[in-house]
Amino acid sequence: MNCLLLPAADITANIAQIHDTGQIKHIKDILGATVGDTLKIGQLEGNLGTAIIAEMTAEKIQLGDVKLTNAPPKKLDVTVILALPRPKVLRRLIMDMTALGVRDIILINSYRTQKSYWQSPLLARLNEFVLEGLQQGVDTIAPRIRLQKRFKPFVEDELASLITGAAIVAHPYSELSLKQYFNNLNAVHNDHTVQLNGLCKMSKPILPSVVCIGAEGGWIDYEIDLLTAHGCLSVNIGSRILRTEAAVNVILGQWLLHSN
């Protein structure tokens, strides 16, 4: 973890306490920190900053000189609609999307989502995986996560309201590649420049507000047809068939590149 996140209840003025055994173990065994050392910390749903270790026991670490003066990084302006994956990869995907800064995550049913996935005990641990992702990405604001067990009603009744600009659905057999899609975006926006100190500066491309990514095996044709009929553009990310984790990181990397 690249910072330690604490609930607001554990921070009072310039003093804080760490009770979580995992965080205590990380501070002692991984960081090798001792009394007097400075830690990077943050308040959940609040600011980031630093604190100094004032006291350490097996059950608690007391922090002093707490300074939370830095705002968390901006969220990526995107909603990821992800077909519920196998439980063994759910943790990694939630952690990765949280660390990347995704604003909204919707876990949805698909034809290739096995019914047993919805009974997985890991679904009750999403907050735990989010915390891991926040501490990895040095962020304090959790993504909003929703579960949608009915694909067709969601697409027909709710999808359009989430699309503020454009939407894409990842599909390996689409004729349009993600690279071509973004090249087209750049071509359009290169025609619209702004004047800044006498120099021409390209405006930032407007990225899609919604990205739909299937689980292992991807979407079936019916799902692609329904998504495209309700505002999504189908794109591929190359000739290789990638695992869901790789596809998520490849696609969302575009938002990181254009977020600053």
VENVEN-V102816 format. One line per field, one symbol per residue. phi: phi as a letter, one per 40 degrees, with the letter a starting at -180 (. if undefined). psi: psi as a letter, one per 40 degrees, with the letter a starting at -180 (. if undefined). burial: b if it has 16 or more other ideal C-beta (glycine too) atoms within 10 Angstrom, else e. Layout:
phi = ???
psi = ???
burial = ???
//
This chain:
phi = .cabbbcdccbbfbbabbbccccccccccccgcbdgccbcbacdgbcbibabcbabbcbabcbbfcbbbbcccccccabbbbcdcddcbddcccccccccgccbbbcbcadcccdcccccccccbdccccdccccccfbbccccbbbbcbccdcccbbddccccbaabbcacbccccccccccccccccccbbbcbfgbcbcccdccdcbbbbccdggccddcccccccbhcbcbbbhcccbcddccdccccdccccbcb
psi = heihhiiddehhbfiiihdhdddddddddddfiiheihihiihheaiiaiihhdihideihhiifhhgehiiiiihgihhhhhhaiddeddddddddddefhdhhhhiiidehidddeeheddeedddddddddddegiehiihhihhehddddddddddeeheciiihhheeidhidddddddddddeeehiihhfeihhhihihiiehhhhiaheaiiddddddddefeihhiifieihiiddddddddedddddee.
burial = bebbbbeeeebeeeebebebeebbebbeeeeebeeeeebbbbbbebebbbbbbeebeeeebbbeebebeeebeebbbbbbbbbbbbbebbbbbbbbbbbbbbbbbbbbbbebbeeebeeeebeeebeebbbbbbbbbbbbbbbebeeeeebeebbeeebeeeeeeebbbbbbebeeebeebbeebeeeeeeeeeeeeeeeeeeebebbbbbbbbbeebbeeebbebbbebbbebbbbeeeebebeebbbebbebbeeebe
//
